[in-house]
Amino acid sequence: MAETKTFHLPDLGEGLPDAEIVEWHVQVGGTVKLDDPLVSMETAKAVVDVPSPYTGTVTRLHGGPGDVINTGAALAEFELTKGAVQRAEAEDTGHGHGHPPKPSKGAGSPAPGGDADDVIASDEGGVIDETDEPAPAAATRADAGTVVGAMESSDRVHVERSTSVGGVKAMPAVRALAKKLGVELTRVSGSGAGGVITLKDVREAAERGDARVLPSPAGRGAGGEGPASVQRSVAPAPAALRAPPAPGGRGEPLGSRGNASGGGRVEAARGDTAAALDIDEPIRSVRRNMLRTMTAAHAEVVPTTLMDDADLHAWRPGEDITVRLIRSLVVGSQAVPALNSWLNAKEGTLRRHSRVDVGIAVDTPDGLFVPALRNCERLEAHQVRGAINRIRELVKTRSIPPEELRDYTIMLSNFGVFAGKYATPVVVPPCVAIVGAGRLFHEVVPVMGGLEAHRIMPISLTFDHRAATGGEAARFLRALIDDLQRPQ
């Protein structure tokens, strides 16, 4: 009698409690080999291709596209092929479990052993540039990472690669986008190297409407492949509920105003108008993680907010607002380290950091991301801008590594690109402070000999009053504003 095995969903990202099925790459009764693509899963942080842990025949799939599977729950069952190579029960799958949080090289980190100009923007995964072509990102690795599969620990550069399923070559983020837009990948021509389908190809196909999901004898569904018993066809949303396509289809970071002349204007996220109305929908993926995080923050933090204005009249035309904000965060953190800290309330300890890793709030149609810009105290202005652009692309394609979404030491929300002067932004533990930059406005200011109209940036600082005194917060805010008001 053939041996049977059940594959349980592993932790796809340092303690994430669950993941959502995007697309099965196999069907019941089909055969699969060790490390072949098994399923694409969407977590709160990324879309991950999970490879098969066995060689054999698939006997059962636990769930279909859109179903949420808890970490550790059964995902698929196999009848093993006798005599075939199988992964040993104790063999490293390249998936970390139970590792304590630790600072990691991430976006904005100087390359090990390199010059200050060699800045790393990603620990792993593919970077999608403006042409939506895969590009490598360099980093060293201390472990096997957070993807499932037979990966060895090494210092090699890892690049997110496209997988070929049913003749369709596309990366997990591309398949996820196709599913959301109701595009059948088998009907899309890939413009990438070797015929790889890119995000741009999927968006253009969705706009043309010539690759919409249609019932077929093969039972193919949104995103490409799979049997009718597993795939669920996604009908296009009614015209009244569809949002006009945004340029490039990208969500913009709240920390990406661009320059002081207003080049950072952004449009409303597509998710604001594309959502169905008057129905109860399950909260999924990124928004589900946001719900958990905000609930924990509300329960744990004792927030207090200070507000003040920075006068920007000394700035030269065209200065990069986000870069200046990050530089000012560094100045404030070095002046008052208590605000650039982690609080462990259970142990009664406060860790003041020498490094300044800024968590930049990024607004997307899927929800809020907070990637970390590492070692900002060591970066020049052009390096900060380059790292921010890299982060934006990684978030847009949902290919940002989980380690780049944690361990920031202080937070920045540039909500003023949309609306609002002042706010009470939420501090996410273990951080103790977040700075919010509001909408710029002009104010008449009395000067020697008359009146002048100066451009003003409103600043809001929320801090955990358990970790810092009001005096420390006020001195931090004063140092930050003083730096913002200086000429470049």
C-alpha positions, -999 to 999 in steps of 0.1 A, spaced: 0 0 0 14 34 -10 24 58 18 3 89 23 14 122 37 -4 154 48 13 187 42 5 214 68 9 251 60 42 263 74 49 297 88 53 319 57 67 349 75 80 349 111 49 342 131 21 351 106 -10 332 118 -26 324 84 -24 329 47 -50 330 18 -50 307 -11 -44 327 -44 -41 298 -69 -34 261 -69 -8 249 -94 -20 213 -91 -52 194 -91 -66 163 -73 -54 132 -91 -25 150 -107 12 142 -101 37 165 -87 75 164 -81 95 175 -51 98 213 -51 74 218 -81 51 248 -76 22 236 -54 2 268 -45 5 305 -44 -4 319 -9 -10 355 0 0 366 35 -3 400 51 31 408 37 36 391 3 25 366 -23 45 334 -19 48 304 -41 48 273 -19 67 243 -35 56 207 -31 73 189 -2 68 155 -18 68 136 -51 36 117 -57 -1 121 -65 -23 148 -50 -52 131 -33 -69 161 -16 -67 199 -15 -78 217 16 -95 248 4 -98 268 -28 -88 303 -40 -99 329 -15 -99 305 15 -79 314 45 -57 286 59 -43 288 95 -6 282 99 -1 246 109 -35 235 93 -37 208 66 -31 222 32 -28 192 8 -26 154 10 -3 132 -12 1 95 -21 39 92 -23 56 77 -54 74 46 -43 112 48 -48 111 86 -56 133 110 -37 114 126 -9 123 153 17 133 138 50 109 147 79 137 167 97 152 182 65 154 220 64 128 234 41 144 268 41 116 280 63 124 297 96 103 289 127 105 305 161 134 328 154 134 358 176 131 392 160 164 407 150 176 437 131 182 427 94 198 442 64 170 459 45 162 488 23 187 516 28 214 494 44 250 500 32 263 469 16 286 448 38 322 456 31 312 482 4 313 519 1 286 541 15 272 545 -20 265 507 -23 230 507 -8 209 475 -4 172 480 -11 161 444 -5 172 412 13 156 389 -13 131 387 -40 126 404 -73 124 442 -78 100 454 -105 112 486 -120 92 511 -141 92 487 -171 80 459 -148 110 437 -156 125 416 -128 158 430 -114 180 415 -87 185 429 -52 217 421 -33 221 411 4 238 387 27 217 361 45 223 345 78 196 318 74 175 300 49 149 328 48 112 326 50 101 307 19 92 271 18 115 248 -3 148 231 -4 170 262 -2 205 261 13 218 288 36 244 309 18 255 344 8 242 340 -27 219 367 -41 184 353 -44 161 367 -71 123 361 -72 118 339 -103 88 333 -124 71 299 -123 57 281 -154 23 265 -148 2 253 -177 26 271 -201 21 304 -183 53 320 -169 46 347 -142 57 356 -107 34 351 -77 25 388 -75 15 388 -112 -8 358 -107 -24 375 -77 -30 407 -96 -45 387 -125 -69 370 -100 -80 403 -86 -86 419 -120 -103 389 -135 -76 383 -161 -69 348 -175 -32 346 -179 -34 320 -207 -48 347 -229 -21 373 -221 11 377 -241 42 381 -219 64 411 -228 91 400 -203 123 381 -210 115 346 -222 78 354 -225 73 361 -188 41 379 -181 46 412 -162 23 433 -141 21 458 -169 9 431 -193 -19 421 -168 -30 457 -163 -31 464 -200 -51 432 -206 -76 442 -179 -80 477 -195 -86 462 -230 -110 436 -216 -98 410 -241 -85 385 -215 -114 383 -190 -121 351 -172 -144 329 -192 -158 294 -184 -139 267 -204 -138 229 -207 -105 230 -189 -121 249 -160 -94 276 -160 -99 305 -136 -86 339 -129 -48 340 -127 -43 311 -152 -45 275 -144 -64 249 -123 -94 225 -124 -129 238 -122 -133 220 -88 -105 242 -74 -105 275 -93 -133 300 -88 -139 323 -118 -139 359 -109 -165 380 -128 -155 416 -135 -170 441 -111 -201 461 -124 -191 493 -142 -205 514 -113 -182 497 -89 -150 497 -110 -125 525 -104 -107 543 -132 -73 528 -137 -46 548 -119 -14 557 -138 9 527 -135 -16 510 -112 6 516 -82 -2 525 -46 19 554 -34 37 556 -1 25 582 23 62 590 26 67 599 -11 57 635 -17 85 639 -42 97 675 -42 86 707 -25 70 720 -57 41 695 -54 54 667 -76 42 642 -51 4 645 -57 -13 611 -58 -47 598 -68 -71 580 -45 -63 543 -40 -83 521 -64 -96 500 -35 -116 530 -22 -140 530 -51 -137 493 -63 -151 479 -30 -185 463 -31 -211 482 -11 -238 472 14 -225 437 20 -204 421 48 -171 410 33 -144 391 51 -113 411 60 -84 395 43 -46 395 40 -30 429 46 -62 445 61 -66 415 84 -31 420 97 -37 457 101 -68 449 122 -47 427 145 -19 452 147 -41 482 155 -60 463 181 -28 454 199 -15 489 196 -47 503 211 -45 478 240 -8 483 248 2 519 241 -4 550 262 -4 576 235 1 613 238 4 637 208 23 670 204 17 693 174 37 722 159 46 738 126 78 740 106 84 771 86 100 760 52 107 795 38 145 789 38 142 758 15 155 760 -20 130 752 -49 127 715 -56 138 700 -23 127 665 -16 102 667 13 104 630 23 142 630 23 143 661 45 117 646 69 139 615 73 170 636 79 151 655 106 140 622 122 176 613 124 185 646 140 157 643 166 166 607 174 202 616 180 192 645 202 167 625 222 173 587 219 143 580 242 120 585 212 141 562 190 136 532 212 118 499 218 98 494 250 94 460 266 67 467 291 65 431 304 102 431 312 103 467 322 131 476 298 138 503 272 163 498 244 176 531 230 190 526 195 221 540 180 208 532 145 178 550 130 156 525 111 125 545 98 93 526 93 75 544 64 38 540 62 27 530 27 -9 533 16 -21 507 -10 -55 495 -22 -49 463 -2 -41 481 30 -13 496 50 24 484 48 52 497 69 86 488 54 118 498 71 144 521 57 175 509 75 205 529 89 192 563 79 219 580 100 245 567 75 228 576 43 232 606 20 201 623 5 204 605 -29 207 572 -11 176 578 9 156 587 -22 169 556 -41 159 533 -12 125 549 -9 119 543 -46 130 507 -42 106 502 -13 77 516 -33 83 491 -62 86 462 -38 54 470 -20 36 476 -53 45 442 -66 39 425 -32 74 411 -34 89 428 -3 106 403 20 89 399 54 121 410 73 118 444 57 84 449 73 96 447 109 122 460 134 120 497 125 130 519 155 107 550 147 78 556 123 69 582 97 34 589 82 33 615 54 -5 616 54 -5 652 41 -1 640 5 -39 633 7 -54 656 32 -53 668 68 -30 691 87 -27 674 121 -34 639 133 -29 614 162 -11 586 143 -9 552 159 24 539 176 30 503 168 49 484 196 77 480 204 83 514 189 75 544 211 71 572 186 56 581 152 59 614 134 31 626 110 36 652 84 4 671 74 -7 690 43 15 720 35 -2 754 36 8 791 34 6 815 63 12 852 66 42 857 89 53 891 103 89 899 95 112 929 99 97 956 77 64 939 68 46 907 62 55 876 41 37 844 31 57 814 42 51 778 34 43 758 66 45 720 73 23 709 102 40 682 123 23 657 147 43 636 171 26 607 189 46 589 216 41 563 242 41 581 275 52 550 293 86 552 275 92 590 273 84 621 293 66 651 279 99 670 281 117 644 261 90 644 234 90 682 232 128 684 229 127 657 202 100 677 183 120 709 187 152 693 173 132 679 144 116 712 135 148 731 139 164 708 113 135 711 89 137 749 90 173 750 80 184 756 44 197 724 27 
